[in-house]
Amino acid sequence: MTLNLDVSKLEAHRDGIPQQTIEPSLSVSEFEQRVWLYHQQHGDGRSQYASAYHLTGEVNMGKLVAALSQLSQDFPIFNQRYLFSDALGLTKQGVEASLLRVDIENVVSLEQTMQHLMALQNQPIALDDDAPIRFVLYSGDIDGVVLGVVTHQILSERMDWQSVFQRLSARYNQSSLKRDWEGASPGRSAHIGYTPLTPQSEIGNTCFAWLQSAQPDIVIEQSWPATPTHSPERSLLARKYRVSLQGSVLDDYGLSQPNKKEVLSVIAALFARFLAVNAHAQQFDLYLPYDVERRAFELNGAMIETGLIAVKVTNVFAPIERNSSEILAQLNLSREHYSASYHGQQGAALVTWLVDPSVHLQLDQVNAEKRLFAAAHPKFAVTLGVGLNCQGALVLELTLAADASPHIGAFMLEQFVALIGGKAASSLHLHESDNREPANISNTTMQTHEQTQAAVEAAILAEFRTALANQTMAADDDFFDFGGHSLIATRVIGRLLSDHGIEIHINDMFSFPSAKQLAQQARVHQPSHFDAKAAVPSQRNPIALDKAPLSLAQNSLWKAMSKYASVGLNNIFNLPFALKFLDRVDEAAFGRAFHAILLRHTGLRTRFSTEDNQPYQQVIPVEKLAEYQWFWTSQQSEGLPVNDLLAQEAEYAFDLDNELPLRLRFVTDDADGAQYLSLLFHHIVLDEWSLNTMMDELALAYRCYVQGREPQWPMQPRPFHEFARKQRASDVNQAHLSYWLNKFEGLPWAEPIFPAHHPLSVEQQVECGEGGWVEIKIPQRVSRQLYVLAKARSASLFNVVYAAIAASLRLLGAPEKLIVGTPAAGRLDADYFDTVGYFTTLGVQLVDFAGVKSIWQLIEQVKNSINESMSYTDIPIDLIEEGLKGVDHGTEGHMFEVFIQLHAKNKFHGAFELSENERVRFQQVDPDKSESGLGLQFEVMEESIDGEQTLRVMMSYMNKNYSPAQVTLLSDVNRRLFEVFAGCVAQDHDLDQLQEQVAALEATACLAHKGA
């Protein structure tokens, strides 16, 4: 049972301290920005710490709750919130000081207490709404009360436990302290040494692989009172082990009257030897704290994890006295020698000083004791905490990450204690005569910073070359000059992280577009040994043919299909493409080539149906593929005019239960003999990313069959239905969903751009969904300047065109806060980058014109909004809309009126390269759209025709919302805005100054309409 105490009723306990109002806008440090970004990317408790304090004696719960809740009056940092907007980026704002929330939990055991606190630690704090600290009191069938505290790492620069607990004690004891309680920590610098934000590599990728479970799925039972380890939840937890030794154990090392740094140095030298031997190494890397006296600042409440320095023990078998002296010398260096960066060492252990904030909890007639509690996400795979308690005993706490064997920690600590006492454990070889060849960790996973930078650069360049199919690209070359765009950039970023452990942010891709520049911005998370050659995955297991659920994106589309079908729109999710071949194409070879694609990508040979009112998908076995017709040659289409056949195919109604979700049909123009191909797909099996993948593979397969050979694929992509199963087996990411709900809460939903009384509006009797399209041509000179503007603003072409379209709509009357539908790749798992399927989520963005005044500012806002949201694009539009208005909201259409998408490097304009002198050229034929499910849809077409880059915009519209005259006005204003944006490369332009130009265009249109 949880009691969320209404602390507003505790006004009587405020002892006269007035409410404080903090300045509404405060500077955000670089450290806070990094912590906030990491917290948003992962959406869990990785950036949070938990600690527990067992209070026994005469605990007064009322006084304790009051004292805890009033800490916001003493520490303004608890009243600060971190807000992100497209216009301002990340800001820190103060709120009026109010009483902190204190939860009370009724528990039956200390074990239940620890389990609840661990779960609470993993619940992400909403930094925009909640205080970055949580208090919970546990009472019930336990002796006394346990105080649980969860703090966010974002407080690390400005909070210390000594101040907090001393003030808590003073409030509880109703006494006063002379100190001015500003919650600041004078003299503290977070920029000295290395402070990790993220857990280091999984132990399987480091020299700690020997700590992993040899058989993780077995259950080992132990007799009481051993702690059970066989429950699934507990097997995934980090673990901590503690032992206290007599202080005299250090006498043999000349430490009869030791100081903290001397003790730390000796234990570190011993621990390096202990770990290196088990890793079959001769040297070892450690991290140690530069200042063991700054213990009160550690929010984890357990050990020092900030201000760390890297120490290399080059020969672990050298005398302990020598190694400990060398370590001590490094600890005594002046501060300017310490680096605040991480140099890529993997497998380094942390040896640090223990922290016990409970000594500052001086509550009247109450004894406070810190409970042994392991962090949910320790920053290092192996950590040894060292301390001296009040009795002079040596205290050691060993922490192992969750992926270590749950049975090895106690044994490790026991054996290490034996080593400290001069006894080599029987299972370990702790002398230099060991006949095994020690590994030189420095030459494998612990490279120097310079070597790592070179390896990172090589890995990035290799991924650039692979993604852009250009092996001549150099490290200084611009990714976007060689044909890169945002979709390819997303693919590269995912590959770098999954295959190499290199983290790149999408904004950095635009600001630092060469491999050499980007390597300087990268963060390394996995072993620093990189293979610059593309990895070739092994062949997969046989395809499972049983029924699979729809992915979240597919399920969202399925709901929309039913919705549109109810008003007679059965073909709205058809993807009709048509190609005109400028050279003769071998239709039989083309059919064989696409058949190879069907064999390779199971998502394309999938049928869809329902069972118990729930949709499912099922792969059609290869041996049954011949039972389905999906390909027709020109000979089978004789007598049909080209335009009639293309229109007929575009409106075909798929029976997804009984046929393939695609149709390929050739037809020959009787007039000139030109070959045309209709490619019709149902959207539920194909998205833009998949289309590009499919066309690349189709070109390879066609070339092979024309040359009389079978295509050889470098790898087998994962099947789409496997992704669907994996995604649906997990719950919807609530943190990701909350991101969207918080962004759009309270905003009005879609309305047409023009009001009903607009001068160009006309009464139209049209069918629901009836629509049309127009082409907005962009002159070549304007197109080139838009590319230049994008590069100058470190943005993508899509960002620039998107901003121009949004600005034109705003100038014509769109709301100040404009919701824009924007598709997102939806591929957050790099394992499925080569899979053909429907991953794309129909997402939304907010263009907030209240926060921008100029064209450059608008481009920056659009860029940041889209790029920031990429980590959250697994949430489809239906879940966002249902979260905002309820599952049965019944609202017609979507929450947005305007939809903008990019068709980057359109691969329906190009050629199949057969040999050096032979090719089959083709170009896309635009479809004739007569239906529209969206009010306004802008498709930005980036194409290469005859080797020249072209840009145009296809604008589709719904007839019931837009008259012909309004469509013309929209086209004219957009065309004008593209020209204005193209002229802003060297100098920014005020958006308000454009109102007069747009008003003139609108007045001209109204006069023409009135005259007609």
N, C-alpha and C positions, 0 to 999 in steps of 0.2 A: 504494500500500500504506500502511495506517495502522497504527502501532504504539501501542497504548494502554499506556503504561508502568506497570507495577506499582510505584508509588513507595514502597509500604510496605517494599520491600527496601532503601531508601536510609536506614535509620535511622542508619547510621554518619555521615551527613553533617549531622546535626541540630545539631552543635556545642553540645550541652548545653542548648539552650533547652527548658524544660519545656512539656508540653501545657497549653493554656489552656482553661478552661471558661467560656463567656460566659453571662451571665444569661439564663434561658430566655424572658423576655418583655421586649421593648424597645419604646420608643415609636416610632410610625410617623409621620413628618412628612407634612404636606399634599402636599409635592412628591413624596415616595415613593408616596403613595396615587394621585396623578394618573398617575405613570409606570406603576405596576403595573396600573391599570385600562386604560390605553391598550394596554399589552402584552397583556393578556388579551383585549381586544376584537379585536385584529388578528391575534394568533397568528403573527406573523412576526418579521423582524429589524428592524423600523422603529425600535425603541428601543435598538438595539445599534450599537456602533462597532467598526470594525476598523482596525488600523494594522500596518505591516510595517517591520521593521528588518533591513537587510542587514549581517550580521556577517562580516567577512573577517579573515584573519590566522590565528593559531593557536587556533582555537576548540576547547575541551575540552567535548565533548557531555555527558559524565558529570557534570562539575561544573555545567554550565549547567542540566541537568535537575534536579539536586539543589537548586540555588539557587532555581529557579523554584518547585519543589514546596513549598519551605519558607517561602514568603512568607506562607502562612496563619498561621504562628507570629508574624509581625510585624504583620499587619494583621487585626484581629478582624473588620473589615467583610467579609472574604472568607468568614467562617464564619457569616454570617447568612442566614437563609432567611425567605421571606415566605409566610405561611400564611393561608388564608382559611377561616373556618368560619361557619356560619349563626348560631351563637350569639355569637361574638366579633367577627365581621367580619374585617378584615385585621390580622394581627399579625406582628411581626418577632421571630424567636426565634434564639437562638444555638445552635450545635452545637459539640461538642467539636472543637477544632482538629485537623485531619488534613491530610495532605499533599495539595496540589493536584494534580489530574490534568494531565499534560503529554502531548500527542500528538506523534508523530513521523511525518512524511510523507516518502516517497521521491518526488522529482520529477525531471523531465528538463529543465525549463527554468524561467526566472523567470516566464514567461507562465503556465505551469501553476500555479505557486505563487500568483500573484495570482488566478487563476480559482478555485482551491480556497478561498482565504481569503475571497473574495467569497461563495461558496456557504456557507461556515461562518458568515459574518456574518448570513446570512438564515435560519439555523436557530435558532429561538427557544430561549433559555435557560429551563429550567424553574426558576423562582425559588423554588419550594417544596422542590426537591430538590438543585439544583446551585449551585455558587458563581457569583456574578454576574460572573466573569471567566474567560476561557479562554486557554490558551497552547498554541501548536502550533509545532514546529520543523520546517523544511523543509530537506532535504539531498538529495544525490544528484549529478546531472549539472549542478550549478551551482557557482559559485565561492563557497566558504564556506557559511554557514548563514543562513537567513532566519527571524527570530523574528516570528511572527504573534500578535497579541493581539486578542481580542474582548472588549469590556467592555460592560456594560449601563448605560444612562443612569441607572438607579436609584442608582448609586454617585456621581453627580455632586456631591452635597453634601459628600462626606466622603473623597474620594480625590484625590491629586495624583500626577502622574508623577514629579516630582522625588524625592519620598519613596520611591516604589516602586522606581524604577530605581537610586537611590543604595543602597538596601538590597540590591537584587539584585546590584549590583556588589560590595558589601561581602561578601556571602555567596560569590559566585563567586571573589573574590580572597582569601577566607578572612581578611579583615581585620575590624576592629571600628570602629563609629562611636559617638560619644558621645551621639547623639540618643536620646531615649526613643521607641521605635517603637510608637506607639499607632495609627498610621494616621489620625490626625485632622488637620484642617487649620485651625488657629486663625486667627481673623480672617476666615474665609470666610463670606459671607452669600449665600445663593441667592435672597434676596428683593429684591435690588436689581436694577432693570431687568427686562427681559423675557427669559425663557428659553423658546424654543419646544420643545414636545414632539412636534409633528406637522409633517410636510411641509406647506408652504403650497400654495395652489391650483395646479392644473395650468396650465401656461403658456398654454394655449389660452384660459383664462378671465381672463387678465391682460394688462397692457400689453406682455408679452413674447411675444405671439402670433407676432411676426415671426421668432422663433427656431425655430418648428416646421418640420418637414420639409414642403416643398411637395409632394413625391412620396415618401412614406415607404416605399413598396413597391419602389422601384427599387434596383438593386445598382450601386454605384460601386466599381470596382476601382482599386487604386493599385499602382504599381510598388514593388518592394522598395527600401528597408526600411520602407515605410509600414505602419502597423498595420492589419490587415484589419478592416473594419467591416460586412461583409455577412452574418455569421452571425446567426441569429435571437436567440441568447442575448446576443450583444454589442450588438445594436441596442437592447436594453432597459436598458442600463446608463447610469448617470450617468458623466460624463467630466470629467477634470481636465487642465488645460494649465498649464505652468510656463515662465517665462522669467526670466533674470537680466540686469539692466541695470547699467551703470556708475553708481556713486553720483553722479557729476557731472551726471547727467541732471536732478537736482533743483536744481542751482545757479540756474537761471533763475527758480525760484520762491522764491528767498531762503532756501534750505535747505542752505547749505554745511555747517553743523553742526547738523543737525536732531535733534529728539527724536521719539520714536515717535508721539505724538499729532499733532505738526505734519505729519509725513509722511502719516499716515492721513487727516488733514483735506484735504490737497492732493489726494491720489489720489482721495478720495471725491468732491470737487467735480468733478474731471475725469471720473470714471466716471459721475456723475449726468448730466453734459452728454452724454457718449457714448451712454448708454442712452436719454435723453429724445429726442434727435434721431431715433434709429431707431424710437422709439415715436410719433413725431410729437407730442411733448408739450413743454410749456414749463417744467414743474416736475416734480420727481421726489422720491419718498420712499426713504430708505435706513434701514438699521439698522446701528449701529456699537457696539462694546463700550465700556462705560463705563470699564473698567480694563484697559489693555493689558499690565499687569505680572503679571496673574494667569494667565499662560499655562499653568502646570503643571497647572491644574485641569481642563483640557479633555480629556475622555476620548476624543474622536475622534482625538487625537494629531496633528491637522492645523491647526486654526484655532480661534479663540475663537467659541463659539456660545452662551454664557450671559451673563447680565447685560447685555443689549442695550438701547439706547435708540433711539427713533425720531427721525429728523432729516429735516425737509422742506427741500429746496432749492427755494425758491419761484420763482427765475428762473435757469435753468441757463445763460442767455446773459450773465448779469452777469459782471464780471471774476472770474477764478478766485481772485484774492487776496481779494476780498470774500466770496465764497461759502465759501472755506476758513476764513477768519477766523470766520464765523458758525458753521460746524460746530465749530471748535475751542472756541468759547465755550460751546456746548452740552455738549461733552465735559468741560469744566472746571467745570460746575455741581456744587454740593454734592450728595451722594447722596440727600438727602431729596426732591429734585426729580424723581427717576427713578421711573417707574411700572413695576410688575411685571406689567402686563397688556398684552394685545395689542389695539390699538384698531381693528382691522378693515381696516387698509391692505392692499390686494391689489396685487401687482405690485411691492412693495418689494424692493430688492436688499440683500444683506448685504455690507458692506465691512468687513473685520475684519483682525486681526493674526494672522500665521502662528504656528504652534506647532511646535517640533521637540524632542520628548522625548529624542531620541537623544543629545543633549549630556550627559544625565545617565547614559548607559550607558558607564561607564568600566571596561571589562573588561580585565584584563591581556593585553597583546599582541594585542588585538582592536580592529579599527576598526568603528564602528557608523555606519550611514548610513540615514536614513529614506527609504523608497521612496515614490514618487508613487502615491497610492492614493485613488480617489474613493469616498466613502461610497455605500452601496447606496441609501439613502433620504435625500438631502440635505434639510435643513430649508427651504432657499430655492431657488427656480428658478434664480437667478443669484447666485453668490457670488464676490467677489474678495478673495483673501487677500493681504496686504501684509506684507513683512518686510525686515529688513536682516541679511545674513549676516555671518559673522566677518570677511570681507574688505571689508565696507562696501558691498557691491553691493545694489541694490534688487531684491528677489525678488517676483514677482507670480504667483499661482496662481489661475486662473479655473476655477470648477466650474459645470457646467451639469447640470440635472436630466435624467433619462432620456428625457423626452418632447421634449427639444430635438433638433434635427437633429444627427446624429453628425458632420457635416462642417463645422459652422459655428464651433466653438470656437476652433480654431487661427487662423482668419481674424479672428475678433473680437479675440483677444489681439494679433495682429499690428497691426491697425488702431488699437487702443487705445494700443499702444506708440508708434505714429506720432503720435498726438495728444499724448502726454506730451512727445515731442520737438519739438512745435510744428509738425508736418506734418499737415495735414488729409488724410485718406485720400481717394483719388479717388472712392470709392463712397459717401462720406458727405458731408453738408452740415453743416459745423460752424460756421456763422456765423449771426447773427441775421437776415440778409436773406433767409433761405430763404423762398420764396414760398408754402410750404405752411402752412395754418392749424394751429398746434400745438393739440393736445388738452389740456384742463385736467384732468389726472388727478384732482386733488382733488375736482372736481365730478362725476366719474363713478365710478371704482372706489375712491377713497380718501376716503370721507366721514369726517366727524368722529365721535367716539364717540357723541355725542348723536343725530346723524342715524341712525347705524347701529342704535342701540337702538330708535329709533322705527320703523325699517324692519323690524327683527326682530319687534317687537311686532305690527306690522300683518300680517306674514306668518303669524305664529302664529294670530292672530285669524281670518284668512282661512281657514286650514286647519281651525280649530275650527268655523267656520260651515259650511264645506262638509261636513265629516265628520258634523256633527250636524244638517244640513239646517235650520239656524236662522240667518237673516240678521239677526236682531235682537240677537244676542248681542254684548255689549260687552266691552271689554278687561278690565274688573274682574270679569266674571262667572265663576263656578266651572264648569269643564268638566264635572264630574260632576253638578252640579245640573241641567244641561241635557241629561242622558241619556247622558253619556259613561261608558264602562267600559273594561276593560283591552284588549279587542280593538280598539276604536276608538282608544284611546291608542296602541297599537302602530302602527296605520295612520297616525295623525297624525305620529308620530315618524319613520317611514320617509319620508313625503312631505316633511317639513321638511328632512331630510338630503339626499334625492335631488334635490328641486326647488329648494331654497333654500340648501343648504349649512349649515343650522342644526342643530347637534347638541344633542339633548335626551336626558337619561337618564330611564328609565322611573320611577325613584324620585322624580325631580323633578316628574313629572306629578302625583303624589299629594301631595307636600309643597307645591308651588306651582301650584295648579290653574287660575289665571287667566292670560290671555295677558300681562298686564302683569307679573305676578310671574315667569312662566316666562322672559320675555325677559331678566330679570336673571341667570338661570342658564345661558342658552344660550351655546354656543361657535360661532363663525362660521368656516367653513372655505373658503367660496367667495366670489366677489366680493360686496361689500356693497351692490350695487344689487339690491333685491328688488322683484319684481312681486307685489303682494298679491292679484292676481286669479289664479284657478286657471288653470294652463296647459292648453291643449287640444292633445294630441298629434296628430300627423298620421296619416292613414290608413295602415295597414300594407300591406306587399306581399301579393300573393296567397298564400293558405294552401298550404303544402306538404302533399301528401296521401300521401307515402311513409311507410314504416314508421318508427316512432320508438321508442326505448327507454322503459321505465318510469322515472319519477323514483325517487329513493331511497325516498321515503315509499311510493309505489305498490309498489315492489319488495318492501319490507318487508311490506306488506299481502298481496301475492301469495304470499309464503312462508307467512304465517299461514293464508291461505285453503287451501292444500294441506294444511297440518298439521291444521286442523280438519275438512276434508273427509274425511280418513282415518279419523275417528271418527264420521262421519255427520252432522257439523254443516255443512250446505251453505248455510244461509241466515243465518249468524251475522253477515255483513257487509252484510246488508240494512239500509237506513235507511227504515223504514216510517213515514210521516207521514200523518195524516188530519185534514181540516178539516171542520167543520160550519158551513155558511153560515147566518147569521141573517137575511139579506136575499137576494132573488132574484139569482142570478148568471147571466149570459149565457154558457152553456157553449161555444157556438161561438166567441164572442169570446175566451173564455179559452183555447181551443185554439189560435187564431191567435196570441194573445199569447205562449204558450209556444213556439210554432213560431218566433217571432221570437227568443226566447232561444236556441233551438237553433242558429239561423243565426249568432247573435252569438258564442256560446261553443262552440268546436269540441270542448272536452273532454267536453261532454254528448252529442255525436254521434260517439262513438269506440267502436270495437270492440277487443277484446283477444284475443290468441291467442299461440301459441308457435311458434318456429322453431328447430330444433336445440336443443330443451330450454330456450330462452331466451324469456321473455315479451316481447311488443312490443305497441304500440298503433298504431292507424291511424284517421285521421279519415275519416268517411263523407262523400263529396261531397254538396253541396247537392242536385244533380240526382238523386241516388239515395235521398234521405231518404224520399221517398214510398213506397219499397219496404218500409219498416219500420213496423209498427204499434206505436204507443206511447200512443195517446190513445183513450179510449172515453167517449162521452156517457152520460147516464142512460138514454136510450132503448135503448142497446146493452147495458145492464145490467138491464133489466126482469126482474122475477121473483126477483131475488136479495135476501134480507134484508140490511140494512146491515151488521150485525155479522158475518154470514157472509162478505160480500164483503171487508170490511176485514181479517178474519183470513186469508182466502184469499190476498189480495194480499200481506200481510206475510210469508207463508211461500213466496212464489213463488221458484223457483230460476232465476236468470238463466243464459242461454246467452250468455256474453259474446263468443263468437266470431261469433255469427250474429244478434244483436239489440242494440238500444240498451240501455244500462245504466240505463234508467228506464222507468216506467209511470205514466200518469196516468189515473185511472178515476173518473168521476162515478157516483153512485147516489142514488136518491131514496127516502126513507123513506115507505112506503105509508101509514103511520099518520098522519103530520102533514104530509107533502109537503116536509119539509126536505131540502135538497140536501147531500150529503156528497161529499168528494173524497179519494180515496186517492192520495197521491204516494209512489211507491216508487222509491228510488234505490239503486244499488250504491255502497257507500262509496268504491270506487276512483276515482270521478269527482267526489266532493262532500265538502266539509268544512264546519265551522260558519261560517267566514268566508264561504265561497262561498254558503252557504245564505242569509245575510243579503243579499249582493249580488244574488243571483237574485231574492229576494222584492221588493227595491226596484225592480229593473228590470221584473219581472212586473207590479207595480202600475202603472208608467208605461205599459207596452205595453197592458195591459187597458183602461186609461182611454182611450187613443188609439183602439183598435179599437171600443170602445163608442160613441165620438164620431165614428166613420167616417173616421178618418185614420190614416196610417202613423206609427209612433213615430220620432222624430228623436233619434238618440243623439249626445251631445257628443263622443264619441271611440270608437275601436275598441280593445278590450282585446287584449293579446297572447295568442296561442293557447297552451294549456297544454303541448302537445307540444313547442313551441319551448323552454319552460322545461326540460322533461325532457331534451331534447337538450343544452342548455347545461350543465345540472347534471352529466349523466353524462359529458360531454366532459372534465370536470375530475376530478382525483383526489379521493377523500374527504379532507376537511380533517383531517389527522392531529392537529393541535393541538386542534381541537374534540373529536375522539374521545377524546384523552388526558384532556381535562377531565372527561368522564364516567367513564372507566375509573379515574382517580385517586380520584374521589369515592366509588365503590362497591366498590373493590377490597377483598376480604376480608370483606365483609358477607354474612351468610346470606341466602339467597333466600326466596321466598314460603312462608309457612305460614299455615294458617287462624288467625284471631284466637283462637279457643277451642281448647284442647287436646282430644285424643280422649276423655279421661276427665272432661271438664267435666260437671257435674250435668245440664245441659240437652241434652247430646248424646244422639242416638238412632241406632240402627242403621237405615240406609235403603238399600233396593235401588233405585237410581235409575240412569237412563241418563247417560252422560257428556255434560255440557253442559246437562242439564236444570236449569231454574231458574225463578225467579219474581221478582216485584217488589212493593214496597209504597210507599206515599206517606207521607212524613213532613211533616205540615202544620205550618207555622209561623204562629202568630197574628199578626195585623196589627201589634199593639203591639210584639211581639218583633222582627218584621221591620223596623219603623221604627227601633228602637233599634240594631239591627245595622248599619244604614246610618250612624247617628250615630257609632257606635263606629269604623267604618271611617274616617270622615272625621277623627275625633279622633286616630286613630293614623296618619294620612297613609298609609292603606292602601286596598286595594280591598275591595269587599264579598266577592269571592271569597276573598281572603286571610283574612278573618275567619271565614267559614263553613268554609273549608278547615281552619283551625286548630281550630275547634270539633269538627269531625268527627275529626280526628287525635287530639285530646285524649280524646274519648269512647272511641276504640279503645284508646288507651294505658291508660286507666283500667280497661278490660275485659280487659287482658292482652296487648295488642300489644307487640312488642319495643321496647326503649328507642331503638333506631335503626330507625325505621320507614320502609321504602321505599314510596313512594306513586306509582303511575302517574298522570301528569298530561299531558294533551295540550298541545301548543304549536303556535302558528299556523304555524311553519315557513317564514314568508315573510320572508326577509332581503333580498330584491331588490324594491325599490319599483316596478320596471317591471311587476311581475305582481300588484300589489295589487288590480286590477280584474278579474283573470282568475278564472273559475270552474274549479275543479279540486281535486284532493286534494293539498294541501300539508302538511296537519297531520302532525306527527310524534308518535308515541306515546312520550312522554318519561317521565322518572322524576325524583322529587325525594326528598331525604332529610330527614326530620323527626327531629332529634336531641334527645330529651328530656333527655339528660344535661346539655345546655347551657342549659336554660331552667327557671325556677322559677315563673313567673307567666303569666297570660293575655296581658298586654301583650308580654312577652318572646317568647312563642310566636308571636303575630301578627307581630312584627318579624322573627323568624327565617324564617317562611314567606314573608313579603313579599320579604325580601332573597334568599332562595334561588331563588324563582321569577324575580324580576327579573334577578338576576345571570346566570341560565342562558339568558336569551333570545337572547344572541348566539351560542349554541352549538346552537340547536334545529334545525339542518340535519341532525343525526345521528339517524337513526331507531333504535328500540329493538333491532331485530335485530342491528345492528352493535355496539351496546353489549354485548348479551348474548353475542354471538360473541367479542367482544374479551375478555370476562371469563372465559368457560368454553370457548372454542373453537368452531369452525364447526359441528362435529357433537356439540354437548354433549348433545343428546337429553333435556334436562330438560322435563318436562311443564309447559305453561303458561309464564307470564312470571316475571320476577324479583320482581315485586310481587304481593301478594294484594289490595291495595286500590287502587281507581282513583277519582279525584275529578275532575269536570269541571264547567264552568259553561256554561249556555245563557243568555247575557246578552241582555237585551232581546228575548226570544223573539218573532220576527216572525210566528209562526203564531197569535198572538193580535193582532188588529188589524182594519183595514178598508182596502178599496180606495176611495180618495177620488175620486169622479167629478166632482163640482162642489161648490159651496159648500153646497148643501142635499141632496146625494145621495151616498150611500156604500153599499158592500157590506161588511157586517161578517162576521167569521168568527172562530172559535176552535178551538184544537187539541183533538183527541180523543186521549187517551192510548192508546198501543198496548198490547195484551195480550202481554207477553213470556213465552215459555215456554222460551227457551234463554238460556244465559249462558256466555260464554267466559272470564269473569273471576270471581274469588272473590267480591268485593264491589265494586259500582260505585255511586257516589253522583253523581247528576246534579242539580246545583243549577239550578233553573228560575226565572229572573228574568223576570216577565211583567207586562204591563199589561193589566188586564181592566176594561173600562168606565171607563178613565181612571185607575184606581187601581193603584199598584204592588204586586205581590204576590210572595211568595217561598215556594217549597216545594222539597222534596228528594225525588227518586225514587231509591229504593235497590233495585238489582237484586242478586241473589245466586245462587250455585250450590248446588243442593240437597244435593250430596254433602258440602259443607263446613259447611252451616248448617241446623240443625233449625228448625222453625216457632217453637219457644219462643225460640231464640237470635235469630231474626229480630225477634221482638217485643221482646226485651230490647235489641237494638241500636237499634231505633226509639225506645224509651222513653228510653234514655240519651242519644242524640243530641238528642232533643227537649228534655231537661232541660239539656243543655250549651248549647243555643242560648239558653235562658232565662237561664242564668248569665252567658254572654258579654254578652247584652243589658244586664245590670245592671252592667257594668264600664266604663261610659262615663267616669264621674268618678273611679273608684277601682279600682286593680288588685286582682286576686284571686289568691291562692296556689293553684297547681294541686294541691298535696298535700291541701289542705283539701277538695277535691272527692271524694276517695277514699271518704270515709264515706257521702256521698250515693249514689254509684254502687254501693257495696257493699250499701246498703239496697235499692236497686232490684233488684239481682241476687238478694238473699236472698228478696225477695218473689216474684220470678219462679220461683225454685227450689221454694219452697213450693207455689206454684200448680201447677207441673209435677208435683210429687210427689203432690199431691192428685188430679190428673187421672189 
